[in-house]
Amino acid sequence: MERVEVNPRVIRRHPEICAADVVHAWRNAIMVVERLGQDTPDPILVAVGFDSRGRLLEMVAVMTGIDSVHVFHAMTPPSKKDHERDEKRQVRK
């Protein structure tokens, strides 16, 4: 099984998500792709998966070994309602 490390910054920025949520979502990802065009020594992976509560998480990780990743970004994708609110804020400026 793949080793999944979660950067503590993820939890600080998104307190509604815990490390176990991210690990579960990564191990049960419905899609994982390599981010192309990155000038990094290790591959960067982008994934989406469901945590144990059924929430969809989007995650970005760096491969740190053959069977290990370090997730440095994870969040629940913005909803349509969030997008509409942000559009209204842009109009007001």
Buried (B, 14 or more C-beta within 10 A) or exposed (E): EEEBBBBEEBBEEBEEBBBEBBBBBBEEBEEBEEEEEEEEEEEBBBBBBBBEEEBEBBBBBBBEEEEEBBBBBBBBEEEEEEEEEEEEEEEEE
